[in-house]
């Protein structure tokens, strides 16, 4: 069984194995030139000749995409054999945006028309069996959507974040256009995405501005604005981040890019010492009132409004937004087609209830998820967090122990930190030390993203402080 809610809408490719137990920085132009040759000649490396990419009548009919799950070598071999590009959804079971993308976007039958040009794969980056992929293609955020040239394994694009069905289709269409035409705006966009992924935020912001200056299409402009605002935030340029979001959001089409611009701009405003961006908050409320955003994207905007009010000590505004956030998520959960789709909303519902200082409201949904997905550590970890907020320490300890028995991969660090919080609240410093020490040992040789590595370093510092505070002789 999987240790996470199953992805109901997606199906395994015929002949693909059952689920089982970063990329190097590449010159964008070289990658695009390589892509331009893919499918234009006989396949290299002993593969068969590429298949035509003209959609047939059968393939044009809507149908769910057939993903090759947790078998990157198999997906790569298939892409080489069929002369297609490789799309990889690199996700994690704790990531609510990943689960939302899988449940509500990647399973949409409209994407099935793209299988004439693409092989679709997914990789749970937390699994031991994903180590080779993760060491070569390092996520800096979850999810990350990788576009890979299967002939060379060069990274064409690494796009961090969510997307809608239409936005994903347009992104893949842009890559196809880049193969054929090497459009300047697209080449610069790919360069910017590489810089952002590599942590060169200031350079990425400069390149995204270049894309915008080249008068790109509406959908490419939206993605460039999303990348620009995110890069400005990552570079610590909070005022510029807010200014771009305020200037551009109103002209953007509804979609994941607009939601990211709003949420990131509000986050930058929350980090500024003086109030700024009130008009952006007003517009974000208006957009939420209109509807039309993917639920996870809308939830991120609600979260940013709650954070902004919290930072400004506007308790009335914080509670108002948190109440609206909770009501929105509850309605979407009720409308979900199955338990897996419902559980997508668990993480943000917990955050909304905590913001309302009503953590007990989360218990029924988390207990339901624990019953529905007995191998998933997430409901138990969230129950431990909720019980800790309620100061119900015995139940928090029991929930932590259940989560600890199921967790795997780098998420071991986050669950151990929670376990240490519970232990310290119970006055058991030795247990807190043991839990941190065990997690550090388990993750010592794991490939970690930047955020995960930072978390691990923080836990090492926390353990050192606990060790230094221990009475002599212990």
Secondary structure, 3 states (H helix, E strand, C coil): CCCCCCCCCCEECCCCCCCCCCCCCCCHHHHHHHHHHCCCCCCCCCCCCCCCCCCCHHHHCCCCCEEEECCHHHHHHHHHHHCCEEEEEEECCCCHHHHHHHHHCCCCHHHHHHHHCEEEEEEECCCHHHHHHHHHCCCCCCCEEEEEECCCCEEEEEEECCCCHHHHHHHHHHHHHHHHHCCHHHHHHHHHHHHHHCCCHHHHHHHHHHHHHCCCCHHHHHHHHHHHHHHHHHCCCHHHHHHHHHHHHHHCCCCHHHHHHHHHHHHHHHHCCCCCCHHHHHHHHHHHHHCCCCHHHHHHHHHHHHHHHHHCCCHHHHHHHHHHHHHHHHHHHHCCCCHHHHHCCHHHHHHHHHHCCCHHHHHHHHHHHHHHCCCCCHHHHHHHHHHHHCCCHHHHHHHHHHHHHHCCCCHHHHHHHHHHHHHHHCCCHHHHHHHHHHHHHHCCCCCCCHHHHHHHHHHHHHHHHHHHHCCCCC
